[in-house]
């Protein structure tokens, strides 16, 4: 079982439009409404793969109730933490050429009692979990060290932690030695404090993040592929992708694929890339099923192309 923790979930509305033009009335061609948040998306991807997951998340107001209903409708077990504030609502505009514009609300502020209830719920639900995936931004009220506390408590209970966050929350959590962290290129550059122009730059940054405390780093480099750096070695993987429809939740699907495949080694990396590649070819934040995966399109190598320039370098 994979337990997910989403401290700042959302109700996500995605609209597909031909082109985004400021100041004009734009008619959407399609619309979707999905439960959102990185950890929520991991649970959705795990469920789509036919595996069991439990989603821990604070929920409040009408949007929170709708998030719970949508998750239940997808067969996902929910461990809700009731809060007085309303769960945030986010908007994504997906253009025909693949460009995505997102508007993310800040979310509610959690009171001290709600914060403690969230920790207690994670502790209670973590028994028997193969992995705990802690994902996303922290809502107002939670200290940057909150993820570090979760990692410490999870390790004390014998659980493994996968962490997908950024900024100070990531840096604080690294001191607690999470089992794997999953930054994208921008988050990786922010963690080491310098730009990334090549795959070699990303590899060096991932090694430095391991030096800060992460036991393994699964780094997403967007269209260029992914890196996995751990005790056993380092690997690079990429996949052929057809038409990109939306990258919403693609990184979360990738993390789910990694954990489903055991969370270590080149086989898990291949699964991560296959899930991420499948996700970007689906509308909105739809999560791929096994039928959507194209494992033959994925290549994994220990011969990392150090000099390859990133398609989207991070300055």
C-alpha angles and dihedrals in degrees: 000000000000115000116203127200119200111177094181109034124172147196104245124207116191123192124189112214134173094234137346112238119179117234095015134105107254122197115213118226094205137002134200135187118205139166105258144199128093096266091044089054091050089054090048091051092047090051092048087055090055096252129127121256138167120208119211113195141144111248131188142164128002094314090053092051090050091050089053092048092050092049093048090049088058092052095252120147110233127203099191125197108207114227132178096230123077121258110251125256120219131194128211124189113199115195124206092250091059098260112140126201117194131192111195121190118220096240132220128309115248118223120226091258091050090050092053092046089053091054092046091051092051090050093048095047096044096076108113095008116142090203137007112211112200109191144176140009124328118248122235111285097037116105119233087248092061095099089048088057091051092050092050093048092045093052090049087057093047097253127136119235130214113190128198111177139104147218121024093345089061094045092049092048093050089070088063091055105237114205094238135000123199112205125168119226094271093049091046091052091048091051094055096034101235140086125270119218104159140031087253090058089052092049092052091048091050090052089052091051088053087052088055091059112283112129091207136007123211103189121192114211096184115232090358095068137245139296127214118196120180142137093285094054144278131288137183124211135183137171139209109248129193122200114352110221103167137347094201107130094359093122090048091050087050092053090049090052090050094051094042088057093053102276098256141075135018094301091060090046091053090051090050093053093045091053094046093048091050092048096056090056092057127080123261112335096328110152120225124249122212088266090062095055122101105193091172089065092060124090124191125190140170087209095089114202095233096177096048109120116231115247088225107028116199115233 
